[in-house]
Amino acid sequence: MLIIGIDDAGRGPLIGSMFLAGVLLNKKDETYLKTEGVKDSKLLPHSQRIKLSNIIKDQCIKYKIVSSSPREIDHSISSGINLNTLEALKAAEIINSLVLGRKEKIQIIVDCPSVNTSAWKNLLLNYIKDSDKIELICEHKADLNYASVSAASILAKVAREDSVSELKKQFGDIGSGYPSDPNTKEFLRKHGHRLADSGIFRKSWQTWKSLFPEQGQKTLGDF
């Protein structure tokens, strides 16, 4: 039996892209990946994630990683496409690519980003080309409960961290990119206005709107 696990990383930051990864495996490969230590990426140090990402890529039949830049996220939201819908579109892109040319039925397990799993599952099905060839499962905490989704979470997280490292090389210490991070706050305080057109910020996020409204820059007093 073939399985595809899908998970995201970087859904919530103010700085940087969102990543989704999908991993196509044989059922027996899940057991092997568990013995190698594959589990939810949030439970692993980054050095272990890097090591496991190489094992996953070598062991799986195929994998695919896609991203949504801050500009793409902002454009989608301004066009009436919320983040849940954008994530469904990206998950479908992964599924359509990994399923292409396969004749056997494939079980697909997605870590659901929406509080309403059934509604999001139906949304995702709208974008899948060969839905009759798949069995789709959308669950919360799937990255904890399924090795295939854990594997996808590791690939997505490593891609996100690599991207953040590149941003740091280019722009300096941006922190984690999350607005709760003191280093990210300091980066915004010093450089947000100057780098407003750099494409690294999600300007549709309320944090950005509060800091830099159209009328002019606001201080970080109540940030």
Helices and strands as residue ranges (DSSP letters): E 2-9, E 18-26, H 27-35, G 41-43, H 46-59, E 62-68, H 70-78, H 83-99, E 106-111, H 117-127, G 131-133, E 134-139, H 142-145, H 147-171, H 182-191, H 206-211
